[in-house]
Amino acid sequence: MARIFTVDEARSLMPAVLRHADDFVAVRADLAELTHDLRHEGESPLGGLAEAKGLEARMDEILSWFDDQGIEIKGVAPLLVDFPAVMEGVAVRLCWLEGETALGWYHRADLGFPGRRPLP
């Protein structure tokens, strides 16, 4: 059974979400640069295939943290996560997008990102 968050519970996790998101963004950028360099130049100051595999493993490890908390990953570039919740008897997702500094949005579970609204 999926975890259901209150707004307060989700917001209490935001400092850890922001730390993990920052780590993820840095690793994602390194992997993108490394992959590009290897494909186009054959080498990279960031390393080779072993380092690329290590970065992929680190990305998976970070994403696993979100999953372990019951937070849904909806996108990775940009990073988009949802906290399952219920508001006024309706299934919703409390929604956080990379670059935001706080949890301030939600959408009905059946609408997704296009139905995003500010939290009351």
C-alpha positions in Angstrom: 0.0 0.0 0.0 1.3 3.4 -1.0 2.2 5.9 1.7 -0.3 8.8 2.1 1.2 12.1 3.2 -0.3 15.0 5.0 1.0 18.4 3.8 2.9 18.8 7.1 4.5 15.3 6.7 5.6 16.1 3.1 6.9 19.5 4.1 8.9 18.0 7.0 10.8 15.9 4.4 11.6 18.8 2.2 15.1 19.6 3.6 16.1 16.0 2.8 14.3 16.1 -0.6 16.3 19.3 -1.4 19.6 17.7 -0.4 19.0 14.6 -2.4 17.7 16.6 -5.3 20.9 18.8 -5.3 23.0 15.6 -5.3 21.0 14.1 -8.1 21.3 17.3 -10.3 25.1 17.3 -9.8 25.4 13.6 -10.7 23.0 14.0 -13.6 25.1 16.9 -15.0 28.4 15.0 -14.6 26.9 11.9 -16.3 25.6 14.1 -19.2 29.0 15.8 -19.7 30.9 12.5 -19.4 28.7 10.7 -21.8 28.8 13.5 -24.3 32.6 13.8 -24.1 33.1 10.0 -24.5 30.8 9.9 -27.5 32.3 12.9 -29.3 35.9 13.2 -28.1 36.6 9.6 -27.0 37.8 10.8 -23.6 36.7 13.1 -20.7 38.3 14.8 -17.8 35.5 13.2 -15.7 36.8 9.7 -16.5 35.7 6.8 -18.7 33.2 4.0 -18.8 33.8 2.9 -15.2 33.1 6.4 -14.0 29.9 6.6 -16.1 28.7 3.3 -14.6 29.5 4.7 -11.1 27.5 7.9 -11.8 24.6 5.8 -13.1 24.7 3.7 -9.9 24.8 6.9 -7.8 21.7 8.2 -9.6 19.9 5.0 -9.0 20.9 5.1 -5.3 19.5 8.7 -5.0 16.3 7.8 -6.7 15.9 4.8 -4.5 15.9 7.1 -1.5 12.8 8.9 -2.8 11.1 5.6 -3.4 12.0 4.3 0.1 10.2 7.4 1.5 7.1 6.7 -0.5 7.8 9.7 -2.8 7.0 9.1 -6.5 9.5 10.1 -9.2 7.6 11.6 -12.1 10.6 13.0 -14.1 14.3 13.2 -13.9 15.2 16.1 -16.2 13.9 18.2 -14.6 13.5 16.3 -11.4 9.8 16.1 -10.5 8.4 14.3 -7.5 5.0 13.7 -6.1 3.8 12.9 -2.5 0.6 10.9 -2.6 -2.0 12.7 -0.4 -5.8 13.1 0.1 -7.4 16.6 0.3 -11.1 16.9 1.0 -11.6 13.2 0.2 -9.9 13.5 -3.2 -6.7 11.7 -4.1 -4.0 14.3 -5.0 -0.3 14.5 -5.4 1.7 17.2 -3.5 4.0 18.2 -6.3 7.6 19.5 -6.2 9.7 20.5 -9.3 13.4 20.9 -9.5 14.3 24.5 -8.8 11.5 25.2 -6.3 12.6 25.9 -2.8 9.5 24.7 -1.0 6.5 22.4 -1.4 3.8 24.7 -2.6 1.8 22.8 -5.3 -0.6 19.9 -5.7 -2.8 18.3 -8.4 -5.5 15.7 -8.6 -4.0 12.3 -9.0 -5.9 11.8 -12.2 -4.8 15.0 -13.8 -1.1 15.1 -13.3 1.1 18.1 -13.9 -1.3 20.1 -16.2 -3.8 20.2 -13.2 -1.2 21.7 -10.9 -2.5 24.4 -8.4 -0.9 26.3 -5.5 -1.5 24.6 -2.1 -4.2 26.4 -0.1 
